[in-house]
């Protein structure tokens, strides 16, 4: 495999992984119960 093609494949892999992570976070924030749980856990730290 040529280094140039490999570089593009690796970059595409990282971009797709980042996109999936952002979509997963967005999906969690659309659930109000998740936000309440997150805030409660954050508040329990203090």
Z-matrix of the N, CA and C atoms (Angstrom, degrees):
N
C 1 1.462
C 2 1.528 1 108.64
N 3 1.295 2 115.17 1 135.49
C 4 1.457 3 119.96 2 -179.62
C 5 1.524 4 110.00 3 -72.78
N 6 1.330 5 117.09 4 145.52
C 7 1.469 6 120.22 5 -179.43
C 8 1.528 7 113.11 6 -58.84
N 9 1.331 8 115.84 7 -33.72
C 10 1.468 9 119.13 8 -178.23
C 11 1.533 10 110.93 9 -67.44
N 12 1.326 11 115.80 10 -43.34
C 13 1.468 12 120.01 11 178.71
C 14 1.518 13 110.20 12 -66.30
N 15 1.336 14 115.73 13 -41.88
C 16 1.466 15 119.76 14 179.15
C 17 1.526 16 110.84 15 -60.89
N 18 1.315 17 116.71 16 -41.47
C 19 1.467 18 121.01 17 178.67
C 20 1.525 19 110.68 18 -60.20
N 21 1.319 20 117.42 19 -43.31
C 22 1.460 21 121.19 20 179.89
C 23 1.529 22 111.41 21 -66.62
N 24 1.329 23 116.93 22 -38.50
C 25 1.459 24 119.85 23 178.26
C 26 1.523 25 112.10 24 -67.20
N 27 1.321 26 116.45 25 -41.03
C 28 1.461 27 120.28 26 178.25
C 29 1.526 28 110.16 27 -64.76
N 30 1.313 29 115.92 28 -42.85
C 31 1.465 30 119.88 29 179.44
C 32 1.528 31 111.21 30 -64.02
N 33 1.312 32 116.84 31 -42.13
C 34 1.462 33 120.88 32 177.76
C 35 1.527 34 110.70 33 -63.64
N 36 1.304 35 116.66 34 -37.65
C 37 1.467 36 120.62 35 177.08
C 38 1.517 37 111.79 36 -63.39
N 39 1.318 38 116.84 37 -45.44
C 40 1.473 39 120.13 38 178.63
C 41 1.525 40 111.74 39 -64.72
N 42 1.331 41 116.35 40 -40.56
C 43 1.464 42 119.25 41 179.29
C 44 1.527 43 111.74 42 -65.55
N 45 1.319 44 116.50 43 -39.85
C 46 1.465 45 118.69 44 178.72
C 47 1.521 46 111.14 45 -69.38
N 48 1.328 47 118.13 46 -36.55
C 49 1.464 48 120.82 47 177.23
C 50 1.533 49 110.54 48 -65.51
N 51 1.317 50 116.94 49 -41.45
C 52 1.466 51 120.11 50 178.61
C 53 1.522 52 110.89 51 -66.21
N 54 1.320 53 117.02 52 -39.72
C 55 1.467 54 120.65 53 178.08
C 56 1.524 55 111.12 54 -63.27
N 57 1.313 56 116.82 55 -43.82
C 58 1.466 57 120.58 56 178.16
C 59 1.523 58 111.39 57 -62.71
N 60 1.326 59 116.79 58 -40.33
C 61 1.464 60 120.10 59 178.93
C 62 1.531 61 110.59 60 -64.44
N 63 1.316 62 117.11 61 -43.05
C 64 1.465 63 120.31 62 178.93
C 65 1.527 64 111.62 63 -64.91
N 66 1.310 65 117.31 64 -39.66
C 67 1.468 66 120.50 65 177.62
C 68 1.533 67 111.09 66 -65.96
N 69 1.323 68 117.14 67 -37.74
C 70 1.463 69 120.38 68 178.29
C 71 1.529 70 110.66 69 -65.11
N 72 1.324 71 117.08 70 -42.26
C 73 1.466 72 120.29 71 178.28
C 74 1.525 73 109.90 72 -65.06
N 75 1.318 74 117.38 73 -42.78
C 76 1.459 75 120.36 74 178.34
C 77 1.522 76 110.92 75 -60.96
N 78 1.316 77 117.37 76 -41.36
C 79 1.472 78 121.21 77 179.18
C 80 1.523 79 110.82 78 -62.50
N 81 1.325 80 117.54 79 -37.37
C 82 1.471 81 119.98 80 178.83
C 83 1.527 82 111.44 81 -69.43
N 84 1.315 83 117.40 82 -36.25
C 85 1.456 84 120.08 83 -178.48
C 86 1.524 85 113.15 84 -73.99
N 87 1.303 86 118.25 85 -12.40
C 88 1.462 87 119.98 86 176.14
C 89 1.524 88 111.84 87 -82.86
N 90 1.323 89 116.71 88 -4.34
C 91 1.465 90 121.38 89 178.40
C 92 1.529 91 108.97 90 -102.75
N 93 1.322 92 118.70 91 112.51
C 94 1.467 93 121.08 92 -178.18
C 95 1.528 94 112.78 93 -61.60
N 96 1.324 95 117.84 94 -34.97
C 97 1.469 96 120.14 95 -179.61
C 98 1.532 97 110.64 96 -62.92
N 99 1.311 98 117.17 97 -36.41
C 100 1.463 99 120.70 98 177.57
C 101 1.522 100 110.71 99 -63.80
N 102 1.331 101 116.20 100 -42.99
C 103 1.463 102 119.67 101 -179.83
C 104 1.527 103 111.28 102 -63.20
N 105 1.323 104 116.85 103 -41.08
C 106 1.467 105 120.33 104 178.96
C 107 1.524 106 109.91 105 -63.49
N 108 1.310 107 117.25 106 -44.14
C 109 1.464 108 121.17 107 178.72
C 110 1.525 109 111.00 108 -63.05
N 111 1.316 110 116.75 109 -42.50
C 112 1.459 111 120.97 110 179.80
C 113 1.520 112 111.42 111 -62.47
N 114 1.323 113 116.92 112 -44.69
C 115 1.466 114 120.86 113 179.57
C 116 1.528 115 110.63 114 -66.55
N 117 1.326 116 117.50 115 -39.24
C 118 1.470 117 120.29 116 177.85
C 119 1.527 118 111.43 117 -63.06
N 120 1.310 119 116.72 118 -41.61
C 121 1.460 120 120.02 119 178.77
C 122 1.526 121 111.18 120 -67.94
N 123 1.306 122 116.27 121 -38.67
C 124 1.464 123 119.92 122 177.72
C 125 1.528 124 110.83 123 -65.50
N 126 1.325 125 116.27 124 -41.99
C 127 1.457 126 121.26 125 -179.93
C 128 1.526 127 110.97 126 -66.04
N 129 1.339 128 117.54 127 -32.56
C 130 1.464 129 121.21 128 -179.32
C 131 1.526 130 111.59 129 -67.52
N 132 1.319 131 117.87 130 -19.53
C 133 1.464 132 120.59 131 178.42
C 134 1.524 133 112.31 132 -70.70
N 135 1.329 134 117.09 133 -21.10
C 136 1.466 135 120.25 134 -176.11
C 137 1.461 136 109.40 135 -104.49
